[in-house]
Amino acid sequence: MNSSAATSVLRSDIRVISLIGFAHGTSHFFHLLLPPLFPWLMPEFGLSFTQAGLMMTFFFVISGVGQALAGFVVDRIGPRRVLLAGIACFVLAALLLSVANGYAMLLAVGGLAGLGNSVFHPADFTVLNRKVSNARLGHAFAVHGLSGNIGWAIAPVFLAGIAAAAGWRTAALGAAALGALAWTVVWVRRDDSELADLGAKVSSGRTASTFGFLGAGAVWMCFLFFLLVTTAFGALQNYATPVMQNMYGLPVAAAAATLSIFLLGGAAGIAAGGVLVSRGATHDRLIAGALT
């Protein structure tokens, strides 16, 4: 490959990686559309911790089921349309939150945000695998994970900061504005997420089985691993702000900041993990050390 072609490939990779990273950061920001606002929503609507937690359960159940189905939709109509639809759901969820007048509407906010969140992993990984050169796939996945953690880290400070200054409904409108900005960016740069051809690539002489992956033991081991890790992480992610208030008497802004710092630490861990893996670190030992 001559230098001109190599430069063209590099520029294409950077555009695709940056766009998908930005979209993934947006999705993680909206994971935390509700939890940072619990200190305002719980007294406003007289909610218990169980009721607050149910909103996030609703979010993740719909997100999980939708994620399994979204992969088939991505294969059929392509990732660009699916990404735009997902971000549109986020905007609608934030707008609905800004006018919420009861618990049922808050549950609807969680469900709509979960529906939006469901599309990102199948859409993102499809674009990265199909449009980024093999030499930079590792970098692409690292940026993808890192941008997600940054989105998480921004959300508590952004939402709690606005809510403290101007009320939680204004914070919801601010989130809607960010979602609208993200939708516009993905639309303007739609060529970077558009695929020339759709459908899975299957090696000659072999037939793709839609549900054949369910027979692989490694799939179920990975499912169990992520289920357990996400369960533990979700408790911190969703309840950190009110827990810090109640256990340590921190003001809301400081409690939200502790969550942001925790999530920034996660982002730093992703960056460090990428370096260690590239230097040949054993994956299972690295994971065990990180969990310890």
C-alpha positions as CSV (number, residue, x, y, z in Angstrom):
1,M,0.0,0.0,0.0
2,N,1.5,3.4,-1.0
3,S,1.7,6.3,1.4
4,S,-1.3,8.1,-0.1
5,A,-3.5,5.0,0.2
6,A,-2.3,4.4,3.8
7,T,-3.0,8.0,4.7
8,S,-6.5,7.7,3.3
9,V,-7.2,4.5,5.3
10,L,-5.8,6.1,8.5
11,R,-8.1,9.1,8.0
12,S,-11.1,6.9,7.4
13,D,-10.3,4.8,10.5
14,I,-10.0,7.9,12.7
15,R,-13.3,9.3,11.4
16,V,-15.2,6.0,12.0
17,I,-13.6,5.4,15.4
18,S,-14.2,8.9,16.7
19,L,-17.9,8.9,15.5
20,I,-18.7,5.5,17.1
21,G,-16.8,6.5,20.2
22,F,-18.9,9.7,20.5
23,A,-22.1,7.8,19.9
24,H,-21.1,5.2,22.6
25,G,-20.3,8.0,25.1
26,T,-23.7,9.4,24.4
27,S,-25.4,6.0,25.2
28,H,-23.5,5.7,28.5
29,F,-24.4,9.3,29.4
30,F,-28.1,8.3,29.1
31,H,-27.5,5.2,31.3
32,L,-27.4,7.8,34.1
33,L,-30.2,10.0,33.0
34,L,-32.2,9.0,36.1
35,P,-29.8,8.0,39.0
36,P,-28.0,11.4,39.5
37,L,-31.4,13.0,39.8
38,F,-32.7,10.5,42.5
39,P,-32.0,13.1,45.3
40,W,-34.6,15.3,43.6
41,L,-36.9,12.7,42.2
42,M,-37.3,10.6,45.3
43,P,-38.6,13.4,47.6
44,E,-40.6,15.0,44.7
45,F,-42.6,11.8,44.0
46,G,-42.2,10.2,47.5
47,L,-40.2,7.2,46.1
48,S,-38.5,4.5,48.2
49,F,-35.1,3.1,47.2
50,T,-36.9,0.1,45.9
51,Q,-39.1,2.1,43.6
52,A,-36.1,4.1,42.4
53,G,-34.2,0.9,41.7
54,L,-37.2,-0.5,39.8
55,M,-36.9,2.4,37.3
56,M,-33.3,1.2,36.5
57,T,-34.4,-2.4,36.4
58,F,-37.0,-1.5,33.8
59,F,-34.2,0.3,31.9
60,F,-31.9,-2.6,31.8
61,V,-34.5,-5.3,31.2
62,I,-35.7,-3.5,28.1
63,S,-32.1,-2.7,27.1
64,G,-31.0,-6.3,27.5
65,V,-34.0,-7.9,25.6
66,G,-33.8,-5.1,23.0
67,Q,-30.1,-5.6,22.5
68,A,-30.6,-9.3,21.5
69,L,-33.2,-8.2,19.0
70,A,-31.4,-5.1,17.7
71,G,-28.6,-7.2,16.3
72,F,-31.0,-8.7,13.8
73,V,-32.4,-5.3,12.9
74,V,-28.8,-4.0,12.3
75,D,-28.2,-6.9,10.0
76,R,-31.3,-6.2,8.0
77,I,-31.4,-2.4,7.7
78,G,-27.9,-1.3,8.6
79,P,-26.3,0.4,11.7
80,R,-26.8,4.0,10.6
81,R,-30.6,4.0,10.9
82,V,-30.5,2.0,14.1
83,L,-28.1,4.4,15.7
84,L,-30.2,7.4,14.8
85,A,-33.3,5.7,16.1
86,G,-31.6,4.9,19.4
87,I,-30.4,8.4,20.0
88,A,-33.9,9.7,19.1
89,C,-35.3,7.5,21.9
90,F,-32.8,9.1,24.3
91,V,-34.0,12.6,23.4
92,L,-37.7,11.6,23.8
93,A,-36.9,10.0,27.2
94,A,-35.2,13.2,28.4
95,L,-38.1,15.3,27.2
96,L,-40.6,13.0,28.9
97,L,-38.7,13.3,32.1
98,S,-38.8,17.1,31.9
99,V,-42.6,16.9,32.1
100,A,-43.0,13.8,34.3
101,N,-45.9,14.2,36.9
102,G,-46.0,10.7,38.4
103,Y,-44.2,7.4,38.9
104,A,-45.7,5.8,35.8
105,M,-44.1,8.4,33.6
106,L,-40.7,7.9,35.3
107,L,-41.0,4.2,34.5
108,A,-41.8,5.1,31.0
109,V,-38.7,7.3,30.9
110,G,-36.6,4.3,32.0
111,G,-38.2,2.1,29.4
112,L,-37.7,4.5,26.6
113,A,-34.1,5.2,27.5
114,G,-33.5,1.4,27.7
115,L,-35.0,0.9,24.3
116,G,-32.6,3.6,22.9
117,N,-29.6,2.0,24.7
118,S,-30.3,-1.4,23.3
119,V,-29.1,-0.6,19.8
120,F,-25.6,0.6,20.4
121,H,-23.5,-2.5,20.9
122,P,-24.7,-4.4,17.9
123,A,-24.6,-1.2,15.8
124,D,-21.3,0.0,17.0
125,F,-19.4,-3.3,16.7
126,T,-20.9,-3.9,13.3
127,V,-19.5,-0.5,12.1
128,L,-16.1,-1.0,13.7
129,N,-15.6,-4.5,12.4
130,R,-16.7,-3.7,8.9
131,K,-15.2,-0.2,8.4
132,V,-12.0,-0.1,10.5
133,S,-8.8,-1.7,9.2
134,N,-7.6,-4.8,11.1
135,A,-4.5,-3.1,12.2
136,R,-6.5,-0.6,14.2
137,L,-9.3,-2.7,15.6
138,G,-7.7,-2.9,19.0
139,H,-7.5,0.8,19.2
140,A,-11.1,1.1,18.0
141,F,-12.4,-1.2,20.8
142,A,-10.3,0.7,23.4
143,V,-11.7,4.0,22.3
144,H,-15.2,2.5,22.3
145,G,-14.8,1.4,25.9
146,L,-13.0,4.5,27.1
147,S,-15.6,6.9,25.6
148,G,-18.4,4.9,27.3
149,N,-16.8,5.5,30.7
150,I,-16.3,9.2,29.9
151,G,-20.0,9.4,29.1
152,W,-20.7,7.9,32.5
153,A,-18.4,10.2,34.3
154,I,-19.9,13.4,32.7
155,A,-23.5,12.5,33.4
156,P,-23.5,12.8,37.3
157,V,-21.7,16.2,37.3
158,F,-23.7,17.6,34.4
159,L,-27.1,16.5,35.6
160,A,-26.6,17.1,39.3
161,G,-25.0,20.5,38.6
162,I,-27.8,21.8,36.5
163,A,-30.4,20.3,38.9
164,A,-28.8,22.0,41.9
165,A,-28.7,25.4,40.1
166,A,-32.0,25.3,38.1
167,G,-34.0,22.3,39.0
168,W,-34.2,18.7,37.8
169,R,-36.6,19.5,35.0
170,T,-34.1,21.9,33.5
171,A,-31.4,19.2,33.9
172,A,-33.6,16.8,31.9
173,L,-34.0,19.5,29.2
174,G,-30.2,19.8,29.2
175,A,-29.8,16.1,28.6
176,A,-32.4,16.3,25.7
177,A,-30.3,19.1,24.2
178,L,-27.1,16.9,24.4
179,G,-29.0,14.0,22.8
180,A,-30.3,16.3,20.0
181,L,-26.7,17.4,19.4
182,A,-25.5,13.8,19.2
183,W,-28.3,12.9,16.8
184,T,-27.2,15.8,14.5
185,V,-23.6,14.7,14.6
186,V,-24.4,11.1,13.6
187,W,-26.7,12.4,10.9
188,V,-24.1,14.9,9.4
189,R,-21.5,12.2,9.5
190,R,-23.8,9.4,8.4
191,D,-21.4,8.2,5.7
192,D,-19.0,7.0,8.4
193,S,-21.6,4.6,9.8
194,E,-23.2,3.5,6.4
195,L,-22.3,0.1,5.0
196,A,-22.0,-0.6,1.3
197,D,-23.5,-4.1,1.8
198,L,-25.5,-5.7,4.5
199,G,-25.6,-9.2,5.8
200,A,-23.1,-11.4,7.6
201,K,-20.1,-12.7,5.7
202,V,-20.0,-16.5,5.7
203,S,-17.1,-18.6,4.7
204,S,-17.6,-20.6,1.5
205,G,-19.0,-24.1,2.1
206,R,-20.5,-23.2,5.5
207,T,-24.0,-22.1,6.4
208,A,-24.7,-19.5,9.0
209,S,-27.0,-20.6,11.9
210,T,-28.9,-17.7,13.4
211,F,-28.9,-19.3,16.9
212,G,-25.9,-21.6,16.6
213,F,-23.9,-19.4,19.0
214,L,-26.2,-20.5,21.9
215,G,-24.6,-23.9,21.8
216,A,-21.1,-22.5,22.7
217,G,-20.1,-22.9,26.3
218,A,-17.9,-19.8,26.1
219,V,-20.9,-17.7,25.3
220,W,-22.7,-18.8,28.5
221,M,-19.5,-18.3,30.6
222,C,-19.1,-14.8,29.2
223,F,-22.8,-14.1,29.9
224,L,-22.5,-15.3,33.5
225,F,-19.3,-13.2,34.0
226,F,-20.8,-10.0,32.7
227,L,-24.1,-10.6,34.6
228,L,-22.2,-10.8,37.9
229,V,-19.9,-7.9,37.2
230,T,-22.7,-5.7,35.9
231,T,-24.9,-6.5,38.9
232,A,-22.1,-5.4,41.3
233,F,-21.2,-2.3,39.2
234,G,-24.9,-1.3,38.7
235,A,-25.4,-1.0,42.5
236,L,-22.6,1.6,42.7
237,Q,-23.5,3.3,39.5
238,N,-27.2,3.8,40.3
239,Y,-27.1,4.4,44.1
240,A,-23.8,6.1,44.7
241,T,-25.1,9.6,44.9
242,P,-27.9,9.1,47.4
243,V,-25.8,6.5,49.4
244,M,-23.0,9.1,49.8
245,Q,-25.5,11.6,51.0
246,N,-27.1,9.3,53.5
247,M,-24.0,7.5,54.8
248,Y,-21.5,10.4,54.8
249,G,-23.6,13.5,54.8
250,L,-22.1,14.8,51.6
251,P,-23.9,17.6,49.7
252,V,-25.4,16.5,46.4
253,A,-22.7,18.0,44.2
254,A,-19.9,16.3,46.2
255,A,-21.8,13.0,46.2
256,A,-22.2,13.2,42.4
257,A,-18.5,14.0,42.1
258,T,-17.5,10.8,43.9
259,L,-19.4,8.8,41.3
260,S,-17.8,10.8,38.4
261,I,-14.3,10.1,39.9
262,F,-15.1,6.4,40.3
263,L,-16.1,6.3,36.6
264,L,-13.1,8.2,35.5
265,G,-11.0,5.6,37.4
266,G,-12.8,3.0,35.3
267,A,-11.8,4.9,32.1
268,A,-8.2,5.0,33.3
269,G,-8.4,1.3,34.0
270,I,-9.5,0.7,30.4
271,A,-6.6,2.7,29.1
272,A,-4.1,0.8,31.3
273,G,-5.6,-2.5,30.4
274,G,-5.2,-1.8,26.7
275,V,-1.5,-1.1,27.2
276,L,-1.0,-4.3,29.3
277,V,-2.8,-6.5,26.8
278,S,-0.8,-5.0,23.9
279,R,2.4,-6.0,25.8
280,G,1.3,-9.6,26.1
281,A,-0.3,-9.7,29.5
282,T,-2.3,-12.9,30.2
283,H,-6.0,-12.0,29.9
284,D,-7.3,-14.2,32.7
285,R,-4.7,-13.1,35.2
286,L,-5.2,-9.5,34.2
287,I,-9.0,-9.8,34.8
288,A,-8.5,-11.6,38.1
289,G,-6.1,-8.9,39.3
290,A,-8.4,-6.1,38.3
291,L,-11.4,-7.7,40.1
292,T,-9.2,-8.2,43.2
